[in-house]
Amino acid sequence: MVGPEQVNAPKPTKEEFESTGEQPKVIALELVLNQSGKVESIVALTEPYPATEALLTKYVSKWEFKPAAMNGEPICVQYILVNRSHPR
């Protein structure tokens, strides 16, 4: 199996993170990537930080990946994204 590879990953700015008013230590999101490498679904895996999760979801939903493959064929996969520190 060959894992997915990010090809386009816009990220929020420091100011956008600060505007949430939240300061989570860790945010983890579970993404489902389809056979085309597009983000199909996003689920928060950590305690609720609604504004930060909404901000990340807005950006992550636009991410694009080279799809994962098995035996040369593209496959759907789960991808865990962990943001370990809140930008300051």
KEVO-73378 format. One record per atom (N, C-alpha, C): y negated, z, x negated; residue in three letters. Coordinates in steps of 0.05 Angstrom, whole numbers, plus 5000, padded with zeros to 4 digits. Example, Ala and Ser with C-alpha at 12.3 -4.5 7.8 and 13.67 -1.06 7.14 Angstrom:
# KEVO-73378
511451564736ALA 509051564754ALA 506651564736ALA 504551424743SER 502151434727SER 499951574742SER 
//
This chain:
# KEVO-73378
502450004983MET 500050005000MET 497550004982MET 495649854990VAL 492949844977VAL 491049964997VAL 489550164988GLY 487650305006GLY 485150135011GLY 483550225031PRO 481050075037PRO 479050105015PRO 477249915013GLU 475149924993GLU 472449885006GLU 470550065002GLN 467850035014GLN 466449785003GLN 465349625021VAL 463749395011VAL 460849415021VAL 460349575041ASN 457649615052ASN 457549895064ASN 455850065052ALA 455750345062ALA 452850455062ALA 451250375081PRO 448550485083PRO 448650795087PRO 446850935075LYS 446851225076LYS 444051335086LYS 444151555100PRO 441551675109PRO 439851765085PRO 437351775089THR 435551875068THR 435452185068THR 434452295047LYS 434052585045LYS 432352685069LYS 430252535075GLU 428352605097GLU 429852615124GLU 431652415128GLU 433152415153GLU 434952655155GLU 436252735133PHE 437952975133PHE 436253215139PHE 433953245126GLU 432253475130GLU 431253485159GLU 430853255172SER 429753255199SER 431753365219SER 434353395212THR 436253505230THR 435853805234THR 434653935215GLY 434254225216GLY 436854385211GLY 438954245203GLU 441554375198GLU 442054365168GLU 443654555158GLN 444354555130GLN 447354605126GLN 449054425135PRO 451954475132PRO 452754455102PRO 454654625095LYS 455754615068LYS 457654375064LYS 459254325085VAL 461154105085VAL 461253975112VAL 461253715112ILE 461753565137ILE 464053375130ILE 466153385147ALA 468453205143ALA 468753035169ALA 469052775165LEU 469352595187LEU 471952435182LEU 473452395204GLU 475852225203GLU 475051955215GLU 475451745199LEU 474951475208LEU 477551335213LEU 477551165233VAL 479850975236VAL 478650705230VAL 479850575210LEU 478950315201LEU 480950105212LEU 479949905225ASN 481749705236ASN 482649495215ASN 484149305224GLN 485349105205GLN 483248925193GLN 480748935204SER 478648775192SER 476848935173SER 477449195171GLY 475849365154GLY 473449485168GLY 473249455194LYS 471049575210LYS 471749855219LYS 469750025221VAL 470150295231VAL 470550275262VAL 472950365270GLU 473650355298GLU 473050615313GLU 473450845299SER 472751095312SER 472051305291SER 470551505299ILE 469551715281ILE 469951985296ILE 471252175283VAL 471652435294VAL 470852645273VAL 469252845281ALA 468453055264ALA 470753255260ALA 471353335235LEU 473553515230LEU 472553795222LEU 469953835220THR 468954095211THR 467354225234THR 466454465229GLU 464954615250GLU 462554445259GLU 461754485283PRO 459654315295PRO 456854345283PRO 455854125274TYR 453054095266TYR 452153835281TYR 451553855306PRO 451153615323PRO 449153415312PRO 446853505303ALA 444853325293ALA 445753175268ALA 446953325249THR 447953205225THR 450253015230THR 452053095248GLU 454252915255GLU 453252655269GLU 451252685286ALA 450152445299ALA 448852265278ALA 447352375259LEU 446052215239LEU 448152075222LEU 450252215213LEU 452352095197LEU 453851875212LEU 454351935238THR 455851745254THR 454251485257THR 451551515260LYS 449851275263LYS 450151095239LYS 450251215215TYR 450551045191TYR 453350965185TYR 455251145187VAL 458051095181VAL 459150875199VAL 458250865224SER 459350665243SER 458650385233SER 456650355215LYS 455850095205LYS 457250025179LYS 458850205168TRP 460150155143TRP 462249935146TRP 462649795124GLU 464649585124GLU 466449625099GLU 468949565103PHE 470949605082PHE 472549345079PHE 473549305054LYS 475749115050LYS 478149255062LYS 479649135080PRO 481749285094PRO 483949375075PRO 485249595084ALA 487649685070ALA 489849475076ALA 491849465058ALA 493949265062ALA 496649385054ALA 498649285068MET 501449355061MET 502949095060MET 504349055037ASN 505748805033ASN 503948555036ASN 501448585028GLY 499548365030GLY 498348325057GLY 499148475077GLU 498048445105GLU 496048675111GLU 493748605122PRO 491748815129PRO 492949005150PRO 492249265147ILE 493249465166ILE 491049655174ILE 491349795197CYS 489550005206CYS 490250255190CYS 488150415183VAL 488650665169VAL 486650875178VAL 487351125172GLN 485451355175GLN 484151385148GLN 481651455148TYR 480051495124TYR 478451755127TYR 478751945109ILE 477252195111ILE 474852185093ILE 472552235105LEU 469952235091LEU 469052525089LEU 468552625065VAL 467652905062VAL 464952895048VAL 462953005061ASN 460253035049ASN 460053335041ASN 460253395016ARG 460453665006ARG 457753815003ARG 455653675001SER 453053814998SER 450953675014SER 449253835025HIS 446953745041HIS 444753665022HIS 443753415022PRO 441553345004PRO 439153525007PRO 437853574986ARG 435453754986ARG 433153604976ARG 
//
